[in-house]
Amino acid sequence: VLRSSGMLVHLRRPSGAGGNKQTAWLWPEQASALFREAAKLDAEFAVLCIVLCYTGLRLSEALGLTWNDVRLQDGFAFLPDSKNGEPRAVFLPLVAVAEIANLPQGDMGRRLFRWTKSGHLYHLLKTASFKAGVDLPEHSAFHIFRHTYATWMRRYAGADETTLIATGAWKDKKSVSRYTH
């Protein structure tokens, strides 16, 4: 409700203002095919895709990780800041640990991945998915890995909404409810 010249004006959000709710995910064989094609394009890019898929990290979170934030021997990464403004711990499964261990390590303050969010990175994903025969939904790009992580956690690990919230990657039941498919 907005007051204008003493009158009450009721405003409604335009259609689509709430965002486009994505529910797509990758089946394991699709993810594997995409990882194989990503590795043919760039080995570090393949590691990024695998880390995103097996941790549920947002692209910006993964790209911001430094070697100081990661303890491979403990299967642990720490995000000092996340989208919801809170720091959180991230479990690194063995597949992610093994892939990260193959990256060239530098000083502790250096980032794990050399990229920033850019058209080049999105082009790599589009090329890898095309070559893998994986049709990515429009406007999902790297977020498909986050949806895949949550779906696999529900489907294969038996995680419920409370467990997904406990990972710290989602704040409330509403945000994880789309993964009940």
Protein Blocks (a to p, Z undefined) as FASTA:
>chain_A
ZZeehiacdddddehklopadfbdcdfklmmmmmmmmmmmomklmmmmmmmmmnopafkl
mmmpcfklpcfknopacdfbdfkopacdddddfklmmmmmmpccddfklcfblcdcdfkl
mmmmmmmmmmnopacdehklmmmmmmmmmmmmmmmnopafklmmmnopambfklmmmmmZ
Z
